[in-house]
Amino acid sequence: MTIVILGDNISIMNRQVVLYETATGKVPVEEFLKSLSEKEQQKLIWGLKILEDGFPLKEPYFKKIVGHEGLWELRVTFGGNAFRIYFFEYSNLLVIALCGSQKKNDKDQRKDIELAALYMRETKEKLNENT
């Protein structure tokens, strides 16, 4: 797994946000962001930045995913649309951003959550192999 660092100046108090990369080189968060308008991208990058800056993990911007221990969503609304980026904290200072989506309906959101949970399990296994 290759880790791509988001941000260039990270102090000890900040979290480091990295983007999950599949075994085939796909970076789901990056692909999701590229599918959006520039203004939507900016809003979601702002959300990742507040995550990186150590903003407390609480609503309205962050929410735990029930039924998936350790999985969270970054919640951003822009232009009447709701966007999500799913992530987990590997340590107090490291966050892995897994995938993103535009919230359209509950069925699609459940699929996105299951995919994020799969990516989280894969990442934790890989990280545990390297320790």
C-alpha positions as protocol buffer text, in pm:
chain_id: "A"
residue {
  index: 1
  type: MET
  ca { x: 0 y: 0 z: 0 }
}
residue {
  index: 2
  type: THR
  ca { x: 131 y: 343 z: -92 }
}
residue {
  index: 3
  type: ILE
  ca { x: 38 y: 629 z: 136 }
}
residue {
  index: 4
  type: VAL
  ca { x: -26 y: 970 z: -20 }
}
residue {
  index: 5
  type: ILE
  ca { x: 6 y: 1258 z: 224 }
}
residue {
  index: 6
  type: LEU
  ca { x: -250 y: 1538 z: 214 }
}
residue {
  index: 7
  type: GLY
  ca { x: -97 y: 1866 z: 323 }
}
residue {
  index: 8
  type: ASP
  ca { x: 260 y: 1979 z: 344 }
}
residue {
  index: 9
  type: ASN
  ca { x: 307 y: 2134 z: 688 }
}
residue {
  index: 10
  type: ILE
  ca { x: 209 y: 1897 z: 965 }
}
residue {
  index: 11
  type: SER
  ca { x: 297 y: 1977 z: 1323 }
}
residue {
  index: 12
  type: ILE
  ca { x: 302 y: 1729 z: 1609 }
}
residue {
  index: 13
  type: MET
  ca { x: -40 y: 1850 z: 1723 }
}
residue {
  index: 14
  type: ASN
  ca { x: -203 y: 1794 z: 1386 }
}
residue {
  index: 15
  type: ARG
  ca { x: -328 y: 1470 z: 1242 }
}
residue {
  index: 16
  type: GLN
  ca { x: -174 y: 1338 z: 924 }
}
residue {
  index: 17
  type: VAL
  ca { x: -444 y: 1254 z: 670 }
}
residue {
  index: 18
  type: VAL
  ca { x: -351 y: 995 z: 409 }
}
residue {
  index: 19
  type: LEU
  ca { x: -555 y: 856 z: 123 }
}
residue {
  index: 20
  type: TYR
  ca { x: -620 y: 484 z: 95 }
}
residue {
  index: 21
  type: GLU
  ca { x: -485 y: 321 z: -221 }
}
residue {
  index: 22
  type: THR
  ca { x: -608 y: -14 z: -351 }
}
residue {
  index: 23
  type: ALA
  ca { x: -375 y: -294 z: -458 }
}
residue {
  index: 24
  type: THR
  ca { x: -436 y: -189 z: -820 }
}
residue {
  index: 25
  type: GLY
  ca { x: -330 y: 172 z: -756 }
}
residue {
  index: 26
  type: LYS
  ca { x: -679 y: 321 z: -738 }
}
residue {
  index: 27
  type: VAL
  ca { x: -718 y: 609 z: -487 }
}
residue {
  index: 28
  type: PRO
  ca { x: -1094 y: 623 z: -421 }
}
residue {
  index: 29
  type: VAL
  ca { x: -1102 y: 961 z: -242 }
}
residue {
  index: 30
  type: GLU
  ca { x: -896 y: 1123 z: -516 }
}
residue {
  index: 31
  type: GLU
  ca { x: -1123 y: 976 z: -787 }
}
residue {
  index: 32
  type: PHE
  ca { x: -1431 y: 1094 z: -598 }
}
residue {
  index: 33
  type: LEU
  ca { x: -1294 y: 1447 z: -562 }
}
residue {
  index: 34
  type: LYS
  ca { x: -1207 y: 1461 z: -934 }
}
residue {
  index: 35
  type: SER
  ca { x: -1570 y: 1377 z: -1018 }
}
residue {
  index: 36
  type: LEU
  ca { x: -1695 y: 1692 z: -845 }
}
residue {
  index: 37
  type: SER
  ca { x: -1707 y: 2058 z: -941 }
}
residue {
  index: 38
  type: GLU
  ca { x: -1419 y: 2279 z: -831 }
}
residue {
  index: 39
  type: LYS
  ca { x: -1629 y: 2443 z: -559 }
}
residue {
  index: 40
  type: GLU
  ca { x: -1747 y: 2105 z: -427 }
}
residue {
  index: 41
  type: GLN
  ca { x: -1386 y: 1986 z: -424 }
}
residue {
  index: 42
  type: GLN
  ca { x: -1280 y: 2295 z: -230 }
}
residue {
  index: 43
  type: LYS
  ca { x: -1551 y: 2238 z: 32 }
}
residue {
  index: 44
  type: LEU
  ca { x: -1449 y: 1874 z: 85 }
}
residue {
  index: 45
  type: ILE
  ca { x: -1079 y: 1962 z: 94 }
}
residue {
  index: 46
  type: TRP
  ca { x: -1169 y: 2220 z: 361 }
}
residue {
  index: 47
  type: GLY
  ca { x: -1335 y: 1936 z: 556 }
}
residue {
  index: 48
  type: LEU
  ca { x: -1022 y: 1721 z: 527 }
}
residue {
  index: 49
  type: LYS
  ca { x: -815 y: 2019 z: 640 }
}
residue {
  index: 50
  type: ILE
  ca { x: -1018 y: 2067 z: 960 }
}
residue {
  index: 51
  type: LEU
  ca { x: -979 y: 1694 z: 1022 }
}
residue {
  index: 52
  type: GLU
  ca { x: -605 y: 1729 z: 970 }
}
residue {
  index: 53
  type: ASP
  ca { x: -589 y: 2036 z: 1195 }
}
residue {
  index: 54
  type: GLY
  ca { x: -722 y: 1832 z: 1488 }
}
residue {
  index: 55
  type: PHE
  ca { x: -1082 y: 1956 z: 1491 }
}
residue {
  index: 56
  type: PRO
  ca { x: -1276 y: 1743 z: 1744 }
}
residue {
  index: 57
  type: LEU
  ca { x: -1458 y: 1446 z: 1589 }
}
residue {
  index: 58
  type: LYS
  ca { x: -1814 y: 1557 z: 1658 }
}
residue {
  index: 59
  type: GLU
  ca { x: -2122 y: 1665 z: 1470 }
}
residue {
  index: 60
  type: PRO
  ca { x: -2208 y: 1842 z: 1249 }
}
residue {
  index: 61
  type: TYR
  ca { x: -1890 y: 1770 z: 1051 }
}
residue {
  index: 62
  type: PHE
  ca { x: -1808 y: 1420 z: 1176 }
}
residue {
  index: 63
  type: LYS
  ca { x: -2019 y: 1123 z: 1273 }
}
residue {
  index: 64
  type: LYS
  ca { x: -1941 y: 767 z: 1386 }
}
residue {
  index: 65
  type: ILE
  ca { x: -2079 y: 497 z: 1162 }
}
residue {
  index: 66
  type: VAL
  ca { x: -2300 y: 271 z: 1375 }
}
residue {
  index: 67
  type: GLY
  ca { x: -2218 y: -98 z: 1340 }
}
residue {
  index: 68
  type: HIS
  ca { x: -1863 y: -42 z: 1212 }
}
residue {
  index: 69
  type: GLU
  ca { x: -1622 y: 7 z: 1501 }
}
residue {
  index: 70
  type: GLY
  ca { x: -1380 y: 292 z: 1429 }
}
residue {
  index: 71
  type: LEU
  ca { x: -1537 y: 404 z: 1099 }
}
residue {
  index: 72
  type: TRP
  ca { x: -1632 y: 772 z: 1069 }
}
residue {
  index: 73
  type: GLU
  ca { x: -1775 y: 1001 z: 805 }
}
residue {
  index: 74
  type: LEU
  ca { x: -1680 y: 1356 z: 719 }
}
residue {
  index: 75
  type: ARG
  ca { x: -2010 y: 1529 z: 643 }
}
residue {
  index: 76
  type: VAL
  ca { x: -2015 y: 1826 z: 408 }
}
residue {
  index: 77
  type: THR
  ca { x: -2315 y: 1998 z: 253 }
}
residue {
  index: 78
  type: PHE
  ca { x: -2278 y: 2229 z: -44 }
}
residue {
  index: 79
  type: GLY
  ca { x: -2535 y: 2365 z: -288 }
}
residue {
  index: 80
  type: GLY
  ca { x: -2809 y: 2149 z: -138 }
}
residue {
  index: 81
  type: ASN
  ca { x: -2604 y: 1831 z: -185 }
}
residue {
  index: 82
  type: ALA
  ca { x: -2465 y: 1613 z: 93 }
}
residue {
  index: 83
  type: PHE
  ca { x: -2118 y: 1464 z: 51 }
}
residue {
  index: 84
  type: ARG
  ca { x: -1936 y: 1208 z: 263 }
}
residue {
  index: 85
  type: ILE
  ca { x: -1576 y: 1097 z: 298 }
}
residue {
  index: 86
  type: TYR
  ca { x: -1532 y: 784 z: 510 }
}
residue {
  index: 87
  type: PHE
  ca { x: -1223 y: 748 z: 727 }
}
residue {
  index: 88
  type: PHE
  ca { x: -1076 y: 592 z: 1037 }
}
residue {
  index: 89
  type: GLU
  ca { x: -812 y: 693 z: 1288 }
}
residue {
  index: 90
  type: TYR
  ca { x: -518 y: 456 z: 1294 }
}
residue {
  index: 91
  type: SER
  ca { x: -362 y: 647 z: 1581 }
}
residue {
  index: 92
  type: ASN
  ca { x: -425 y: 982 z: 1745 }
}
residue {
  index: 93
  type: LEU
  ca { x: -214 y: 1145 z: 1476 }
}
residue {
  index: 94
  type: LEU
  ca { x: -290 y: 936 z: 1165 }
}
residue {
  index: 95
  type: VAL
  ca { x: -618 y: 929 z: 973 }
}
residue {
  index: 96
  type: ILE
  ca { x: -682 y: 711 z: 669 }
}
residue {
  index: 97
  type: ALA
  ca { x: -939 y: 858 z: 424 }
}
residue {
  index: 98
  type: LEU
  ca { x: -1097 y: 557 z: 250 }
}
residue {
  index: 99
  type: CYS
  ca { x: -1358 y: 663 z: -6 }
}
residue {
  index: 100
  type: GLY
  ca { x: -1622 y: 927 z: -69 }
}
residue {
  index: 101
  type: SER
  ca { x: -1967 y: 970 z: -214 }
}
residue {
  index: 102
  type: GLN
  ca { x: -2256 y: 1204 z: -266 }
}
residue {
  index: 103
  type: LYS
  ca { x: -2542 y: 1103 z: -41 }
}
residue {
  index: 104
  type: LYS
  ca { x: -2839 y: 1027 z: -264 }
}
residue {
  index: 105
  type: ASN
  ca { x: -3036 y: 765 z: -74 }
}
residue {
  index: 106
  type: ASP
  ca { x: -2996 y: 525 z: 216 }
}
residue {
  index: 107
  type: LYS
  ca { x: -2941 y: 218 z: -5 }
}
residue {
  index: 108
  type: ASP
  ca { x: -2648 y: 377 z: -189 }
}
residue {
  index: 109
  type: GLN
  ca { x: -2508 y: 509 z: 137 }
}
residue {
  index: 110
  type: ARG
  ca { x: -2514 y: 159 z: 291 }
}
residue {
  index: 111
  type: LYS
  ca { x: -2314 y: 29 z: -9 }
}
residue {
  index: 112
  type: ASP
  ca { x: -2060 y: 310 z: 35 }
}
residue {
  index: 113
  type: ILE
  ca { x: -2030 y: 235 z: 408 }
}
residue {
  index: 114
  type: GLU
  ca { x: -1974 y: -135 z: 341 }
}
residue {
  index: 115
  type: LEU
  ca { x: -1704 y: -52 z: 87 }
}
residue {
  index: 116
  type: ALA
  ca { x: -1537 y: 186 z: 335 }
}
residue {
  index: 117
  type: ALA
  ca { x: -1552 y: -86 z: 604 }
}
residue {
  index: 118
  type: LEU
  ca { x: -1384 y: -331 z: 364 }
}
residue {
  index: 119
  type: TYR
  ca { x: -1109 y: -79 z: 285 }
}
residue {
  index: 120
  type: MET
  ca { x: -1063 y: -15 z: 658 }
}
residue {
  index: 121
  type: ARG
  ca { x: -1022 y: -388 z: 734 }
}
residue {
  index: 122
  type: GLU
  ca { x: -773 y: -428 z: 446 }
}
residue {
  index: 123
  type: THR
  ca { x: -573 y: -128 z: 564 }
}
residue {
  index: 124
  type: LYS
  ca { x: -562 y: -240 z: 927 }
}
residue {
  index: 125
  type: GLU
  ca { x: -444 y: -588 z: 818 }
}
residue {
  index: 126
  type: LYS
  ca { x: -172 y: -436 z: 601 }
}
residue {
  index: 127
  type: LEU
  ca { x: -59 y: -195 z: 875 }
}
residue {
  index: 128
  type: ASN
  ca { x: -52 y: -477 z: 1130 }
}
residue {
  index: 129
  type: GLU
  ca { x: 164 y: -688 z: 895 }
}
residue {
  index: 130
  type: ASN
  ca { x: 421 y: -409 z: 888 }
}
residue {
  index: 131
  type: THR
  ca { x: 449 y: -367 z: 1266 }
}
